[in-house]
Amino acid sequence: MKIKEDVLRECAYFSSLIYIDKYKPFKGKAFGYETQYGEVDHIRYGILHEKNSDITYITIRGTGNFWNIITDLIVFCKTKMLTFQKENVTHSQKIQFHKGFLNSAEMIFNQIKEIDMDMNKRKFIFTGHSLGGAVAVVLALLFIENDYHVENVITFGQPKVCKKQDCKFLQWVLGDRFLRVVNNFDLIPNLMTGFWFLFNYAHFGNELRIYSHKTSNYIPFPKSQKEHSFFKQIKKEKVTEHHMNFYIRNLNK
């Protein structure tokens, strides 16, 4: 796994911290960081600038209210043309995103651009849990397309964000910078598995899968695309497996 362990743990902490409802206690627990706080379309995000560093974390809250559930349920596709340059290669492709996640990411991106900070001099790390993780991935892609530096993207219990045919291209864009952390019996990352004839959504990115017997397995893309059966695992799913505090507990074992 190429992502530093301390970055992984910071992302887990910030993905939990953003659930705090008021800015003052959020700011008070972000030790060593200058913080900003915003909300777009009922989705909260936090911006944390590491003091004496050019690193900025952007964390996005998971489902926390009725309107967030509506965003989760807007499962039909919205096509967006994205253009990226990597290793002196420029490539454009129409990506079919989950409409709810793309809409939220675009609104957050437009609001963040209005914040008074020199974005061209920052290195951004994106993170989030559940819905927040899905929006964080799309938001990171928008940052890259606009020539901002994206250091890492780390998500927890993230649902799928795009159609299967687009995964290889997005993996080319993010590569080893992107890590999905998944508790083995977390239902949310497996949603829409078995419904390929309707949606055909799939995951991309490398995966850190955490098992109930206190072990974990790093699974690089494309092996990480292996679909874990929604129907075979549904009897084993536990509500606690998706809770962000459970992810933190597992990472601290």
LUMLUM-938364 format. One line per field, with one value per residue (C-alpha): residue in three letters; x, z, y. Coordinates in steps of 0.2 Angstrom, whole numbers, plus 5000, padded with zeros to 4 digits. Example, Ala and Ser with C-alpha at 12.3 -4.5 7.8 and 13.67 -1.06 7.14 Angstrom:
REM LUMLUM-938364
r ALA_SER
c1 5062_5068
c3 5039_5036
c2 4978_4995
//
This chain:
REM LUMLUM-938364
r MET_LYS_ILE_LYS_GLU_ASP_VAL_LEU_ARG_GLU_CYS_ALA_TYR_PHE_SER_SER_LEU_ILE_TYR_ILE_ASP_LYS_TYR_LYS_PRO_PHE_LYS_GLY_LYS_ALA_PHE_GLY_TYR_GLU_THR_GLN_TYR_GLY_GLU_VAL_ASP_HIS_ILE_ARG_TYR_GLY_ILE_LEU_HIS_GLU_LYS_ASN_SER_ASP_ILE_THR_TYR_ILE_THR_ILE_ARG_GLY_THR_GLY_ASN_PHE_TRP_ASN_ILE_ILE_THR_ASP_LEU_ILE_VAL_PHE_CYS_LYS_THR_LYS_MET_LEU_THR_PHE_GLN_LYS_GLU_ASN_VAL_THR_HIS_SER_GLN_LYS_ILE_GLN_PHE_HIS_LYS_GLY_PHE_LEU_ASN_SER_ALA_GLU_MET_ILE_PHE_ASN_GLN_ILE_LYS_GLU_ILE_ASP_MET_ASP_MET_ASN_LYS_ARG_LYS_PHE_ILE_PHE_THR_GLY_HIS_SER_LEU_GLY_GLY_ALA_VAL_ALA_VAL_VAL_LEU_ALA_LEU_LEU_PHE_ILE_GLU_ASN_ASP_TYR_HIS_VAL_GLU_ASN_VAL_ILE_THR_PHE_GLY_GLN_PRO_LYS_VAL_CYS_LYS_LYS_GLN_ASP_CYS_LYS_PHE_LEU_GLN_TRP_VAL_LEU_GLY_ASP_ARG_PHE_LEU_ARG_VAL_VAL_ASN_ASN_PHE_ASP_LEU_ILE_PRO_ASN_LEU_MET_THR_GLY_PHE_TRP_PHE_LEU_PHE_ASN_TYR_ALA_HIS_PHE_GLY_ASN_GLU_LEU_ARG_ILE_TYR_SER_HIS_LYS_THR_SER_ASN_TYR_ILE_PRO_PHE_PRO_LYS_SER_GLN_LYS_GLU_HIS_SER_PHE_PHE_LYS_GLN_ILE_LYS_LYS_GLU_LYS_VAL_THR_GLU_HIS_HIS_MET_ASN_PHE_TYR_ILE_ARG_ASN_LEU_ASN_LYS
c1 5000_5008_4998_5006_4998_4997_4988_4976_4972_4970_4957_4948_4948_4942_4929_4922_4925_4914_4898_4900_4885_4893_4908_4916_4918_4923_4937_4942_4945_4955_4972_4986_4975_4967_4949_4934_4917_4904_4888_4880_4863_4863_4880_4893_4911_4927_4943_4958_4975_4989_4999_5017_5013_5005_4994_4975_4962_4944_4932_4914_4900_4891_4872_4865_4848_4833_4840_4856_4845_4837_4855_4859_4844_4847_4855_4852_4867_4873_4886_4901_4915_4932_4949_4965_4984_4995_5013_5012_4996_4980_4964_4946_4931_4913_4910_4893_4892_4879_4869_4867_4885_4891_4878_4884_4903_4900_4891_4905_4918_4910_4909_4926_4934_4926_4935_4950_4965_4978_4973_4987_5000_4990_4992_4974_4969_4951_4941_4924_4913_4898_4890_4904_4917_4908_4906_4925_4930_4921_4927_4945_4943_4936_4951_4963_4954_4956_4975_4975_4987_4978_4989_4977_4959_4954_4936_4927_4912_4910_4896_4900_4901_4902_4898_4909_4916_4923_4933_4949_4950_4947_4960_4972_4969_4970_4981_4989_4983_4966_4961_4944_4944_4930_4924_4920_4902_4898_4882_4884_4900_4890_4874_4868_4879_4868_4858_4870_4856_4849_4864_4880_4890_4907_4921_4938_4953_4964_4955_4959_4947_4946_4939_4930_4945_4956_4965_4965_4970_4976_4969_4975_4965_4958_4957_4948_4934_4928_4910_4906_4889_4875_4863_4876_4882_4866_4862_4879_4878_4879_4873_4889_4900_4896_4897_4912_4917_4918_4930_4941_4941_4946_4960_4966_4967
c3 5000_4994_5005_5021_5037_5046_5031_5031_5050_5048_5034_5045_5059_5048_5040_5057_5063_5049_5057_5071_5069_5074_5068_5085_5091_5074_5074_5092_5088_5072_5082_5071_5057_5051_5047_5036_5036_5022_5016_4999_4995_5013_5011_5024_5020_5030_5024_5035_5031_5040_5049_5042_5027_5010_5013_5014_5018_5011_5021_5016_5027_5024_5024_5039_5034_5023_5008_5008_5006_4991_4984_4987_4978_4962_4954_4936_4926_4921_4908_4910_4898_4907_4900_4909_4905_4913_4908_4893_4887_4885_4885_4885_4889_4892_4910_4916_4934_4948_4945_4964_4968_4952_4956_4974_4969_4956_4968_4981_4969_4963_4981_4986_4972_4980_4996_4999_4998_4985_4978_4966_4980_4990_4989_4992_5001_4999_5011_5016_5023_5013_5003_5008_5000_4984_4982_4988_4973_4960_4968_4967_4948_4946_4955_4944_4928_4933_4936_4955_4964_4971_4983_4989_4989_5003_5006_5019_5015_4998_4986_4967_4957_4939_4925_4924_4906_4914_4928_4918_4912_4930_4937_4924_4931_4950_4950_4967_4974_4977_4991_4996_5014_5015_5030_5023_5028_5025_5014_5006_4994_4987_4983_4965_4963_4954_4946_4932_4919_4926_4931_4928_4941_4947_4958_4953_4964_4975_4990_5008_5014_5032_5039_5055_5061_5063_5047_5031_5013_5001_4984_4969_4954_4943_4956_4967_4955_4960_4964_4982_4980_4987_4989_4997_5010_5014_5029_5036_5034_5051_5053_5063_5049_5039_5054_5053_5071_5067_5053_5065_5078_5064_5058_5076_5080
c2 5000_5016_5028_5033_5026_5042_5050_5035_5038_5057_5054_5042_5055_5069_5058_5056_5073_5081_5073_5086_5098_5114_5123_5128_5110_5104_5117_5113_5095_5099_5100_5108_5113_5130_5125_5131_5124_5124_5116_5114_5106_5100_5091_5097_5098_5104_5111_5108_5117_5109_5122_5125_5114_5116_5101_5104_5090_5091_5080_5077_5071_5055_5053_5064_5070_5066_5077_5067_5051_5059_5062_5044_5039_5049_5033_5037_5043_5060_5061_5073_5076_5076_5080_5076_5077_5064_5060_5071_5062_5072_5062_5066_5055_5056_5048_5042_5047_5043_5059_5063_5062_5072_5086_5088_5088_5101_5113_5110_5113_5130_5135_5131_5141_5156_5153_5165_5153_5151_5134_5133_5132_5118_5099_5092_5076_5071_5060_5055_5041_5034_5047_5059_5047_5046_5065_5066_5055_5065_5082_5076_5072_5090_5097_5087_5092_5111_5108_5108_5096_5081_5071_5057_5052_5040_5035_5024_5013_5022_5017_5016_5032_5028_5015_5000_5005_5021_5013_5010_5028_5035_5023_5030_5047_5043_5028_5024_5040_5033_5020_5013_5006_4994_4983_4966_4965_4984_4984_5001_4997_4982_4991_4989_4973_4960_4974_4977_4976_4992_5002_4993_5003_4997_5002_5008_5012_5001_4993_4990_4977_4974_4957_4953_4942_4957_4956_4966_4964_4977_4973_4983_4988_4979_4964_4976_4977_4959_4960_4954_4947_4958_4943_4931_4943_4952_4940_4943_4962_4972_4990_4993_4988_5004_5016_5027_5024_5005_5009_5019_5005_4992_5003_5005_4986
//
